Structure formats: structure tokens, C-alpha cells
Amino acid sequence: MLDSFEIITTSGVVLWSRSYAPVGTQIINSLINDVFIEEKLQQESGAGSVAPRYKKEKYTLKWKRAKDLGLIFVAVYQSLLHLTWIDELLDNIKTIFVEMYKDQLKQPNSRAIEYPFDKYFDQQVKELESAAGTAVGSRPSLSVEEKKDTLVEADNGGPPPPPIPGLLPAQHHAARAAGNSNESSPSQTPETSRPVTPNHILTGKTGPGGRSSRRARKAANANANVSSGEDSMKKAKNAKSGAKKMRKWNAEGFADEDDDEILDYSAPNVNGSEPEATATPALEAVDQDSWGTKTKKGQFVLKDLGDEVHSILENADAAKSKAGTSNGIVGSSLGAISGLFRNFVGGKVLTKADLEKPLKAMEEHLLKKNVAREAAVRLCDAVEQELIGKRTGSFQSIDAALRSAMESSLRKILTPTSSLDILREIEAVTAPSTAQRQRRPYVISIVGVNGVGKSTNLSKICFFLLQNNYRVLIAACDTFRSGAVEQLRVHARNLKELSSRENVGHVELYEKGYGKDAANVAKDAVSYGAANEFDVVLIDTAGRRHNDQRLMSSLEKFAKFAQPDKIFMVGEALVGTDSVMQARNFNQAFGAGRGLDGFIISKCDTVGDMVGTLVSMVHATGIPVAFLGVGQHYGDLRGLSVPWAVGLLMK
Ligand SMILES: Nc1nc2c(ncn2[C@@H]2O[C@H](COP(=O)(O)OP(=O)(O)OP(=O)(O)O)[C@@H](O)[C@H]2O)c(=O)[nH]1
């Protein structure tokens, strides 16, 4: 889903905008500031027609410029999504807008003029979403010339415009006026209520046989042929029976033509009404192999972060050190420890004094890996206790003894003491033979402080469960933050599309808007899930500061009402010292006898080898890590590999 589109001047005046979801003003402001004013960020200039890109918070911004007019066309969407048609949208909108309004834009008061553009824009979005989603790879994309021609074809009584420019008649006049006349006395009001068209142009004819109308007709016919071709292809496909195939995407980002699904989820918008805020974009399929494997029993299990994520993190590392932002850590700080006692080799009985300096260096090393001080100190204390009085092995350096002791401590901490096999647990509750089957679905709730990635990782878990063919109900229980329900609605739509495309599982959203008591909504969602035979209910909750007594205390009621089988807390990999208090406070918030069941450590892809948060949270609570978030796509969820984590921490 596109979140917003703005046409702004290089001095920051918004000439026209379309918003589908609330986007803070700081997002566009940052783009203007960082890229255009201070030029402090290197623009990622795309090759050819690929638009440059800028990322801010959870958004990706792509833009095109009309330099001679001092305009910037900016599309804003969530980085989580792959919108394959944004570059084309930017190109088309730039062409159409400039063509329509170039004369007004050159006037001295151009900043104060209104630019009625909504319908043109909506038509383009609808067309491009539809083209990408319905696999019309062969739909002829009009050249810039053709687009211009169809704009001036308006008033000649010719055929209706082809779908790509898709302009309403009054707006064609406006376009023509903008392109052909210097007069400015308006006489006709387009539906958007702003008069922009000079009178005589409205009646001016180029004649039905004119060059522009011929071109427009040709384009219209071409499109008509495509749709009839599609129809017959669909009919042929419908006649065939057989299993639904996974949608494939070609190199240009269009869905493979050999596909019979229509993925146009945008509102028809025939009356020029606002498209639904939740219109689903064309989504890229996620290759199962990239994030999990199928077991012999047919279960889809997540990959853990072994070699694959190593490479993600190494890339992040490489990028960081290239940008000189690796927090000053160059190479491994363990080298310093080695240096301190390289001379002691074999058979040495270790004393407190021997270990003092090396352990200090080890503590520093752990801090640099983002382990909270409290955890680092305790770990070193425990290792000290273990090593004092021990004799190093023959030919074993103190370095090796310390490393080995610390590695085994870390391994012990990170290895869960009980199984966290969610799929097995869900299976146990949902198997048809289970008596509990009648009772309720398996309930997972996600908690955490604001902005850590609760909704995103809930959606990833949902996607994972869908791969296992479960019926999943997402419950929108953040009834507090404006925009939270809409955000989840978009995820639910996307997931629905991906799952129906792959013919796996089923997902629905349970929402009751804002202002309601979250515990009640959660309870009702679980009842709804039970009544409608959902296997799993995933409950999203409002983000809350872990030291906000009032908000934290409501979690007790929440747990009592929703009775979750699992409560997972999302913690950011980059959070640092605060992780300990976050973990403790959330763990204690659900009342006597009820704590957290696991952590989801999000944004692991952003920290390189500084994965110490894993250790801090687990160390503070004894609660295991259930999942790792490693990116902003639905397939970016992994299980924890303890050797991988220990390896990075001891690097
Ligand atoms: N790089 C990266 N970004 C992530 C990951 N998980 C979440 N994010 C991003 O983190 C930002 C916040 O994610 P949300 O899911 O909205 O966070 P939230 O906790 O639900 O936010 P609130 O509801 O406001 O408390 C978004 O930009 C996500 O795309 C991850 O594993 N890696």
C-alpha cells in the first residue's frame, strides 16, 4: 500500500498530496532536509528510470524531479512492502502533472494555485496496481508521447481515453488548456471543483481523425485487446482444473502472465471517490526456501540464524565499516585480552590476580557487543568463580581457558531449558482428535515498548503459521495509538493476499477500533476465534513504556481475560542497557504465576555482530529467545541458533 504521495516544490511548498495512511510530517521534512537542503545523505540514484530512494523510520521514500519547474514528486510507502510499480507511478504522475499544469506552474503565483489532480492520480494507482497484480506483463505501457497525446485528445468527441491515462473529460480539457493556451479565464469546473480551463479551449476541436485521437484510439484498442486476451486466458484457465499455482514474478517485477488471479484490491473508484485506505499493493511472493524448510511430515519450520544470517550480518558490518559507523569497534576487542596473558601457557593454576585484567578486558568486550553492563559483570563474575583455582590444560593459554569458560556460560544462558516448539503446541491444541479443539484456539500475544516491531513481527509469525496451513485470527488490541488498527489491517490484507496466492492457511483481522478496553477486545477475539474455528489467535497490544505503571498494570487484566498460551515480548536488538529493565518489568506485569514465555529480538539485521541484547534479556529473566527478526519482510523471521550467537559474541 502506498501511504502517501506528494508533489512539492524544491522550497518545500506542497502543491498537491494524496494520503492513504497517516505519515508524520517529519518524514517528508527529513527527505527535504537531508537530501535536498543539506545534501548530507548520498542519494541512492537509481539507474535509468529507477527512482532514487531514501529511508526514514519505517518508510521508504522514492522521488522524481522536474528540475526546470522546481518540483519533486515523492511516493512514501512502508519499507516492509515491495511495491514494484512505484517507479512507473512516479514517471507517469510527473508526466501527467507537468503536462497538465506546466503553464500555471510558470506563473509567479503558482504556489498559491490549486491543482485538482486526485482523480488522475487515483486512476494511475489503480491501473498500475492492477497491471502488476493481474500479471498483465504484456499490457502496453504508453510512451510519454502517447500519454501526452491522450491528454490533448479530450474535447474532440473521440473514443473514451485508454485506461492508463484514464482522464475524465473535463480534466482532459484542463490538460489541453495547460498545454496549449496562455489564456487564463476559467469557465469550466472539473469535479475537483477548481476552475482551471480556459473557455475557448473547451469547444476547440482537433477532429476525430486527428493524429492525437488516432493515437489515443490505438492505445485504447490495444488495451481493449489486452483485456479481451486476458478474459479468454482466464476462461481457458478457469476451464482447467488443478491445484492453484504459486504466483511468479518476472525480472521487471510484474507477475507472471501465466496466472489467473486478479490482484486488484483497490476500490473501483468509478465515482472518483477516495480509494480504500487499505488498498493492497502488488506484493512479491516470498520464496519458502529463503526462510525455512519443509520437514518430512510437511511442517514448515523456520531456518535458524546459521550461515545464512551470518552473511546478512556480515553485509551489514561491511556497510557499517564502509560508512565508518561501527561504533568505533574495529575487528575484535578480544585481541586485547589475548595480549594480556599470551605468555601463560599450560599447567598454570589461576588466581584472582591472574584473572583481574583479562576479565576486565572481557567485560569491555561484552559491553561493546551490546551486552548490558549488569549482565556483562555477572557473566564475568561467574567465569571468574569457575576459573579461580583451576589449572589450565597443558598447552592451553589463559586466553583459551577464559574464552572456553565464557563460551560455555553464554551457551548455557541462551539454550532454552524447555522446548519452544510452537508448531507442536499448536498441533496439540488444534488436532481434530483433541478434546481441547472445541474449547479454544492457541493464543499468542505480543507485548513490548513502543516501536520495537510488535506488529511487524506478529505479521511475520502469522506468515510463518500460514505456511503451515493454520487458520489465523489477528486481533487488533492496540486500541490506543491512532493508526495502529489501520497498520494491522494492511498487514492482514497483505498476508491474506500472499496466503491465498500460495493457497496456504487463512487469515482474518478482528478489530473493534479505538478507545475500547483492550482486555475485553482480546477476550472477545478469542471467543470469536473459537466460534469460527481458528487455530491460532495472534494478539497485538499497544506499545508501552516498561516504567509506565498505569499502562503496565493493565497487562494483568489483559492476561486474565485473553488467557494467552504464549506471551512474547519484542525487544530491539539495538536497545542496549534498557533491555534488562524492559525484560524484567514486562516479565512481572502479568500477575502472580504468569510471566513472559519468550522474546522476539527484532532488528537483528541492523546490529552487525553486536547481538548482546539477546544475552541481556535472557540473563535478566531466564526467559528464552523464541524468534529473531532479521529484516522488514514477512519472511524475515528466524529461530535462534545458539552457536551462531555465541560465535558472534566471542568474535
Ligand atoms: N530492520 C528491521 N526493521 C524492523 C524489524 N522489525 C520491525 N522493524 C521496523 O520497525 C518499525 C516499527 O515496527 P512496528 O511493527 O510498527 O512496531 P510496533 O512495536 O508495533 O510499534 P507501536 O505499535 O508504535 O508500538 C517499522 O519500521 C518496522 O518495519 C526487523 O527485524 N528489522
The ligand as a MOL file (V3000), in Angstrom:
LIG
                    3D

  0  0  0     0  0            999 V3000
M  V30 BEGIN CTAB
M  V30 COUNTS 32 34 0 0 0
M  V30 BEGIN ATOM
M  V30 1 N 15.3300 -3.6590 10.0150 0
M  V30 2 C 14.3010 -4.1570 10.6880 0
M  V30 3 N 13.2430 -3.3660 10.9440 0
M  V30 4 C 12.2160 -3.8930 11.6340 0
M  V30 5 C 12.2240 -5.2270 12.0960 0
M  V30 6 N 11.0670 -5.4360 12.7620 0
M  V30 7 C 10.3700 -4.2800 12.7170 0
M  V30 8 N 11.0520 -3.3410 12.0380 0
M  V30 9 C 10.6670 -1.9480 11.7580 0
M  V30 10 O 10.4510 -1.2830 12.9800 0
M  V30 11 C 9.4900 -0.2510 12.8100 0
M  V30 12 C 8.4230 -0.3290 13.8830 0
M  V30 13 O 7.7100 -1.5360 13.6870 0
M  V30 14 P 6.2140 -1.7340 14.2150 0
M  V30 15 O 5.8580 -3.1500 13.9420 0
M  V30 16 O 5.3290 -0.6730 13.7330 0
M  V30 17 O 6.4530 -1.5110 15.7660 0
M  V30 18 P 5.3830 -1.5770 16.9460 0
M  V30 19 O 6.1220 -2.0890 18.1210 0
M  V30 20 O 4.1780 -2.3420 16.5450 0
M  V30 21 O 5.0530 -0.0450 17.1050 0
M  V30 22 P 3.9560 0.6420 18.0800 0
M  V30 23 O 2.6530 -0.0040 17.7660 0
M  V30 24 O 4.0230 2.0780 17.7030 0
M  V30 25 O 4.3960 0.4200 19.4770 0
M  V30 26 C 8.9560 -0.4460 11.3990 0
M  V30 27 O 9.6350 0.4580 10.5730 0
M  V30 28 C 9.3410 -1.8560 11.0500 0
M  V30 29 O 9.4890 -2.0390 9.6610 0
M  V30 30 C 13.3780 -6.0430 11.8120 0
M  V30 31 O 13.5000 -7.2200 12.1860 0
M  V30 32 N 14.3780 -5.4540 11.0990 0
M  V30 END ATOM
M  V30 BEGIN BOND
M  V30 1 1 1 2
M  V30 2 2 2 3
M  V30 3 1 2 32
M  V30 4 1 3 4
M  V30 5 2 4 5
M  V30 6 1 4 8
M  V30 7 1 5 6
M  V30 8 1 5 30
M  V30 9 2 6 7
M  V30 10 1 7 8
M  V30 11 1 8 9
M  V30 12 1 9 10
M  V30 13 1 9 28
M  V30 14 1 10 11
M  V30 15 1 11 12
M  V30 16 1 11 26
M  V30 17 1 12 13
M  V30 18 1 13 14
M  V30 19 2 14 15
M  V30 20 1 14 16
M  V30 21 1 14 17
M  V30 22 1 17 18
M  V30 23 2 18 19
M  V30 24 1 18 20
M  V30 25 1 18 21
M  V30 26 1 21 22
M  V30 27 2 22 23
M  V30 28 1 22 24
M  V30 29 1 22 25
M  V30 30 1 26 27
M  V30 31 1 26 28
M  V30 32 1 28 29
M  V30 33 2 30 31
M  V30 34 1 30 32
M  V30 END BOND
M  V30 END CTAB
M  END
